[in-house]
Amino acid sequence: MTHLRYGIASILQSFGLHRKLKRMTDAAYELHLMQEGEEFLGALCWPGAERIEDISMEYWNIRRIESERFSLEKKIQESNEVLHAAHLARTSVTDRSKNIGQELYEAREKLFDSLEDLNLRRDDSMSIAQQIKRRFEALKTKATVLKEEAGDQDEAYLATRNTLHELRDQFKDYKIDLKKIDAEIDSKQERLASVQESIDTKLKGNKNEASETFGQISAANREITKSKAKLGLFVEEHAKLCREVGRYLNLNAEKPECKKACLEHRGLLNQIRLLRKSIQWNKRLVERAGN
């Protein structure tokens, strides 16, 4: 909402056209946009906030996370390189022993393919679950604003609350699905170990080499899964801290140290401040409509 539109809306209210529900919905939507903008602003400007005392804790925590994220990403890259090398070694062992226990090799390859598919399914489910969680948090903010402004019997609030229940149920479903996938992965890995043991018995001379190769593959996969889980937690914490930094810079935009920190991103800051003004105008119109 611009200053001109606020003036027009104020005039229309004097003639009885309040549009209270629209103002409440607009304010909630703009609040969500502003929070996303603050997070983006914080992510861009935190390096320049080192000397701002009020957000020094957030600054140093972001630096810590950046360092740990870099370390984790490097570890994932190294694990992927080990995994790639182990797969090449596995292929080499398979080629040298392709005439020994062909059925066992085929069974093992099917298990590897199945495990790869399960890991992809797991990554997809985790990605969707995170999207549902972000949407849930956004709608939760909207519901809080609508309830405060119009009460718990408001039509828009009730509709938003119903959507929140649906998202919560969807999130639970994906958690259950992830547990099932994890259980299936464990089962497949046990079967793979059994098949590998049978192959090792037949191969004899290649037993140690094959065991070492498949041990490397299993260890690399476990390390990648573990590191990705930690990385996901760091990403969430990083986003929260960036929102705090962005909010401070938004609320204190006229302070010299904040101007300096946002120097290269004044355009984004100005857009966020316009959203803040629009939210205040919409809330003011809602208050007038309720009087």
C-alpha positions as CSV (number, residue, x, y, z in Angstrom):
1,M,0.0,0.0,0.0
2,T,1.3,3.4,-1.0
3,H,0.7,6.7,0.9
4,L,-1.8,7.7,-1.8
5,R,-3.8,4.5,-1.5
6,Y,-3.8,4.9,2.3
7,G,-5.3,8.3,1.8
8,I,-8.0,7.1,-0.6
9,A,-8.8,4.2,1.7
10,S,-9.2,6.6,4.6
11,I,-11.6,8.7,2.6
12,L,-13.6,5.7,1.6
13,Q,-13.9,4.6,5.2
14,S,-15.5,7.9,6.0
15,F,-18.3,6.8,3.6
16,G,-18.7,3.4,5.3
17,L,-16.5,1.3,2.9
18,H,-14.2,-0.4,5.4
19,R,-13.0,-3.7,3.7
20,K,-11.6,-4.8,7.1
21,L,-11.0,-8.4,6.0
22,K,-8.9,-7.3,3.0
23,R,-6.8,-5.0,5.2
24,M,-6.2,-7.8,7.7
25,T,-5.3,-10.3,4.9
26,D,-3.0,-7.7,3.2
27,A,-1.2,-6.9,6.4
28,A,-0.6,-10.6,7.2
29,Y,0.7,-11.3,3.6
30,E,2.9,-8.2,3.7
31,L,4.3,-9.2,7.1
32,H,5.3,-12.6,5.6
33,L,7.0,-10.8,2.6
34,M,8.8,-8.4,5.0
35,Q,10.1,-11.2,7.1
36,E,11.4,-13.0,4.0
37,G,13.0,-9.7,2.8
38,E,14.6,-9.2,6.2
39,E,16.1,-12.7,6.0
40,F,17.5,-12.0,2.6
41,L,18.8,-8.6,3.7
42,G,20.5,-10.2,6.7
43,A,22.1,-12.9,4.5
44,L,23.5,-10.1,2.2
45,C,24.6,-7.6,4.9
46,W,25.7,-9.6,7.9
47,P,29.4,-9.3,6.9
48,G,29.2,-5.6,7.5
49,A,27.6,-5.9,10.9
50,E,30.7,-6.8,12.9
51,R,30.9,-3.6,14.8
52,I,27.2,-3.3,15.5
53,E,27.0,-4.2,19.2
54,D,23.3,-5.0,19.4
55,I,23.6,-7.9,16.8
56,S,27.2,-8.9,17.6
57,M,26.0,-12.3,18.9
58,E,24.1,-13.0,15.7
59,Y,27.1,-11.9,13.7
60,W,29.6,-14.2,15.4
61,N,27.1,-17.1,15.3
62,I,26.6,-16.7,11.6
63,R,30.4,-16.6,11.1
64,R,30.6,-19.9,13.1
65,I,27.9,-21.5,11.0
66,E,29.6,-20.3,7.8
67,S,32.8,-22.0,8.9
68,E,31.1,-25.2,9.9
69,R,29.0,-25.3,6.7
70,F,32.1,-24.9,4.6
71,S,33.7,-27.8,6.6
72,L,30.6,-30.0,6.1
73,E,30.4,-29.2,2.4
74,K,34.1,-30.1,2.0
75,K,33.5,-33.4,3.9
76,I,30.5,-34.2,1.7
77,Q,32.6,-33.5,-1.4
78,E,35.4,-35.7,-0.1
79,S,33.0,-38.5,0.7
80,N,31.5,-38.3,-2.8
81,E,35.0,-38.6,-4.2
82,V,35.6,-41.7,-2.1
83,L,32.3,-43.1,-3.1
84,H,33.1,-42.5,-6.8
85,A,36.5,-44.2,-6.5
86,A,34.9,-47.1,-4.6
87,H,32.3,-47.6,-7.3
88,L,35.1,-47.7,-9.9
89,A,36.9,-50.3,-7.8
90,R,33.7,-52.2,-7.4
91,T,33.3,-52.3,-11.2
92,S,36.9,-53.5,-11.6
93,V,36.4,-56.3,-9.1
94,T,33.1,-57.2,-10.8
95,D,34.7,-57.3,-14.3
96,R,37.5,-59.5,-13.0
97,S,35.2,-62.0,-11.4
98,K,32.1,-61.8,-13.7
99,N,32.2,-65.5,-14.3
100,I,32.0,-66.4,-10.6
101,G,28.6,-66.5,-9.0
102,Q,26.8,-64.5,-11.7
103,E,23.4,-64.8,-9.9
104,L,24.9,-63.3,-6.7
105,Y,26.4,-60.4,-8.7
106,E,23.0,-59.7,-10.3
107,A,21.3,-59.8,-6.9
108,R,23.9,-57.5,-5.5
109,E,23.5,-55.0,-8.4
110,K,19.7,-55.0,-7.9
111,L,20.2,-54.2,-4.2
112,F,22.6,-51.3,-5.0
113,D,20.1,-49.9,-7.5
114,S,17.3,-50.3,-5.0
115,L,19.4,-48.5,-2.3
116,E,20.1,-45.6,-4.7
117,D,16.4,-45.3,-5.5
118,L,15.6,-45.3,-1.8
119,N,18.1,-42.6,-1.1
120,L,16.7,-40.5,-3.9
121,R,13.2,-41.0,-2.4
122,R,14.5,-40.0,1.0
123,D,16.0,-36.8,-0.3
124,D,12.8,-35.9,-2.2
125,S,10.7,-36.6,0.9
126,M,13.0,-34.4,3.1
127,S,12.9,-31.6,0.6
128,I,9.1,-31.6,0.4
129,A,8.8,-31.8,4.2
130,Q,11.0,-28.8,4.5
131,Q,8.9,-26.9,2.0
132,I,5.8,-27.8,4.0
133,K,7.5,-26.6,7.2
134,R,8.3,-23.2,5.7
135,R,4.8,-22.8,4.4
136,F,3.4,-23.8,7.9
137,E,5.6,-21.2,9.6
138,A,4.4,-18.5,7.2
139,L,0.7,-19.4,7.6
140,K,1.2,-19.6,11.4
141,T,2.3,-15.9,11.4
142,K,-0.7,-15.0,9.3
143,A,-3.1,-16.8,11.6
144,T,-1.6,-15.0,14.6
145,V,-2.2,-11.6,13.0
146,L,-5.7,-12.5,11.9
147,K,-6.7,-13.8,15.4
148,E,-5.3,-10.7,17.1
149,E,-7.1,-8.4,14.8
150,A,-10.4,-10.2,14.3
151,G,-10.7,-12.9,16.9
152,D,-10.8,-16.7,16.6
153,Q,-14.2,-16.8,14.8
154,D,-13.0,-14.8,11.8
155,E,-13.6,-16.5,8.5
156,A,-10.1,-15.9,7.1
157,Y,-8.6,-17.0,10.5
158,L,-10.6,-20.2,10.5
159,A,-9.6,-21.0,6.9
160,T,-6.0,-20.4,7.7
161,R,-6.2,-22.6,10.8
162,N,-7.7,-25.4,8.7
163,T,-4.9,-25.1,6.2
164,L,-2.4,-25.3,9.1
165,H,-4.1,-28.5,10.3
166,E,-3.8,-30.0,6.8
167,L,-0.1,-29.0,6.6
168,R,0.6,-30.5,10.0
169,D,-1.0,-33.8,8.8
170,Q,1.0,-33.7,5.6
171,F,4.2,-33.2,7.6
172,K,3.4,-36.1,9.8
173,D,2.7,-38.3,6.8
174,Y,6.2,-37.4,5.4
175,K,7.8,-38.2,8.7
176,I,6.2,-41.6,8.7
177,D,7.2,-42.1,5.1
178,L,10.8,-41.2,6.0
179,K,10.8,-43.7,8.8
180,K,9.6,-46.4,6.4
181,I,12.2,-45.5,3.9
182,D,15.0,-45.6,6.6
183,A,13.7,-49.1,7.7
184,E,13.7,-50.3,4.1
185,I,17.3,-49.0,3.6
186,D,18.4,-50.8,6.7
187,S,16.8,-54.0,5.5
188,K,18.4,-53.7,2.0
189,Q,21.8,-53.1,3.5
190,E,21.5,-56.2,5.7
191,R,20.5,-58.3,2.6
192,L,23.4,-56.7,0.7
193,A,25.9,-57.7,3.5
194,S,24.5,-61.2,3.3
195,V,24.9,-61.4,-0.5
196,Q,28.4,-59.9,-0.3
197,E,29.3,-62.6,2.3
198,S,28.2,-65.3,-0.1
199,I,30.2,-63.6,-3.0
200,D,33.3,-63.3,-0.8
201,T,33.1,-67.0,0.1
202,K,33.1,-67.9,-3.7
203,L,35.7,-65.4,-4.7
204,K,38.3,-66.4,-2.0
205,G,41.3,-64.6,-3.6
206,N,39.2,-61.4,-4.2
207,K,37.5,-61.5,-0.8
208,N,39.6,-58.9,1.0
209,E,39.6,-56.4,-1.9
210,A,35.8,-56.7,-2.4
211,S,35.0,-56.4,1.3
212,E,37.2,-53.3,1.6
213,T,35.5,-51.7,-1.5
214,F,32.0,-52.3,-0.3
215,G,32.9,-51.2,3.2
216,Q,34.1,-47.9,1.7
217,I,30.9,-47.5,-0.2
218,S,28.8,-48.1,2.9
219,A,30.9,-45.8,5.0
220,A,30.9,-43.0,2.4
221,N,27.1,-43.3,2.1
222,R,26.7,-43.1,5.9
223,E,29.0,-40.1,6.1
224,I,27.2,-38.3,3.3
225,T,23.8,-38.9,4.9
226,K,25.1,-37.8,8.4
227,S,26.7,-34.6,7.0
228,K,23.6,-33.6,4.9
229,A,21.5,-33.9,8.1
230,K,23.8,-31.6,10.0
231,L,24.0,-29.3,7.0
232,G,20.2,-29.0,7.0
233,L,20.2,-27.9,10.7
234,F,22.9,-25.3,10.0
235,V,20.8,-23.9,7.1
236,E,17.8,-23.5,9.4
237,E,19.9,-21.8,12.1
238,H,21.6,-19.6,9.6
239,A,18.2,-18.4,8.2
240,K,16.9,-17.6,11.7
241,L,20.0,-15.5,12.5
242,C,19.9,-13.7,9.2
243,R,16.2,-12.8,9.9
244,E,17.3,-11.3,13.2
245,V,20.1,-9.3,11.6
246,G,17.8,-8.1,8.8
247,R,15.1,-7.1,11.2
248,Y,17.5,-5.0,13.2
249,L,18.8,-3.3,10.1
250,N,15.2,-2.6,9.0
251,L,14.2,-1.1,12.3
252,N,17.4,0.9,12.7
253,A,18.0,1.9,9.1
254,E,18.9,5.5,9.9
255,K,21.7,4.6,12.3
256,P,25.1,5.3,10.6
257,E,26.5,1.9,11.3
258,C,23.3,0.3,9.8
259,K,23.6,2.5,6.7
260,K,27.2,1.5,6.3
261,A,26.3,-2.2,6.6
262,C,23.5,-1.9,4.0
263,L,25.4,0.5,1.7
264,E,25.4,-1.9,-1.3
265,H,21.8,-3.0,-0.8
266,R,19.9,0.2,0.0
267,G,17.4,-0.7,-2.7
268,L,16.3,-3.9,-0.9
269,L,16.3,-2.1,2.4
270,N,14.0,0.6,1.0
271,Q,11.6,-2.0,-0.4
272,I,11.4,-3.7,3.1
273,R,10.8,-0.4,4.8
274,L,8.0,0.4,2.4
275,L,6.4,-3.0,3.3
276,R,6.7,-2.0,6.9
277,K,4.9,1.3,6.3
278,S,2.2,-0.5,4.3
279,I,1.6,-3.0,7.2
280,Q,1.3,-0.1,9.6
281,W,-1.2,1.7,7.3
282,N,-3.3,-1.5,6.9
283,K,-3.4,-2.1,10.7
284,R,-4.4,1.5,11.2
285,L,-7.3,1.1,8.8
286,V,-8.3,-2.1,10.6
287,E,-8.3,-0.3,13.9
288,R,-10.5,2.4,12.5
289,A,-12.9,-0.1,11.0
290,G,-13.3,-1.7,14.4
291,N,-14.1,1.5,16.2
